[in-house]
Structures are given as C-alpha cells and as structure tokens.
Amino acid sequence: MARGLILAGLVLVAVGLLWPLIGKLGLGRLPGDIVIRGEHGGLYFPIVTCTAISLVLSLLFWLAGRS
C-alpha cells in the first residue's frame, strides 16, 4: 500500500512538472474528443484523451506490479 501511494505521488509530481510540455503536445484536444458549442454555453468531453491517459496509467501500474 505504501509503495503504491509513493508511486502515485511521484506520478502526480511528474505530471505537474511536465504539464506545460503536455499542453504543447495537444493532449486535451485529440481527434475524437467531443465538443458541442451552443448559443448559451458548451460541452466538452475529452473521451479520447481520457482513454489515452487510462492506457498509459494502466501500463505504468502493470509495470510497477511486476516488480
């Protein structure tokens, strides 16, 4: 449990430090993300971005679990 919390903390710190670089890569504006713009507002649902992040995190946790 402690190892998982430490790993999660390190991942969050790394993402926080790399956030400007991640923004330049276009993460959050991938093809397939749903954007609906209306007269009085809009809806943004980043389904492809969420899927990509989920795959990366699943791979990281799988690799961490193997050791």
C-alpha positions in Angstrom: 0.0 0.0 0.0 2.8 2.4 0.9 4.6 1.7 -2.3 1.5 2.5 -4.3 0.9 5.8 -2.6 4.5 6.8 -3.1 4.3 5.9 -6.8 1.1 7.8 -7.2 2.6 10.8 -5.5 5.7 10.7 -7.8 3.5 10.3 -10.9 1.4 13.4 -9.8 4.6 15.4 -9.2 6.0 14.4 -12.6 2.7 15.3 -14.4 2.6 18.6 -12.6 6.2 19.5 -13.6 5.6 18.3 -17.2 2.2 20.0 -17.6 3.4 22.9 -19.9 5.0 20.3 -22.2 1.9 18.1 -22.1 -0.2 21.1 -23.1 2.1 21.8 -26.1 1.7 18.2 -27.3 -2.1 18.8 -27.8 -3.3 16.4 -25.0 -6.8 17.5 -24.4 -7.5 18.4 -28.0 -7.2 15.0 -29.6 -9.4 13.9 -32.5 -12.4 12.1 -31.1 -12.9 14.5 -28.1 -16.5 15.6 -28.1 -17.1 19.4 -28.3 -20.6 20.8 -28.5 -20.9 24.6 -28.7 -24.2 26.2 -28.3 -25.6 29.7 -28.1 -25.5 29.8 -24.3 -22.6 27.6 -23.5 -20.9 24.4 -24.5 -20.0 20.9 -23.5 -16.5 19.4 -23.7 -16.0 15.7 -23.1 -12.4 14.6 -23.8 -13.2 10.9 -24.3 -10.1 10.1 -26.4 -7.8 12.0 -24.0 -9.3 10.1 -21.1 -8.8 6.8 -22.9 -5.2 7.6 -23.7 -4.4 8.6 -20.1 -6.1 5.5 -18.9 -4.0 3.3 -21.1 -0.7 5.0 -20.0 -1.6 4.7 -16.4 -2.7 1.1 -16.7 0.7 0.3 -18.4 2.6 2.1 -15.6 0.7 0.3 -12.8 1.1 -3.0 -14.6 4.8 -2.5 -14.9 5.0 -1.4 -11.2 3.1 -4.5 -10.2 5.5 -6.8 -12.0 8.5 -5.8 -9.8 
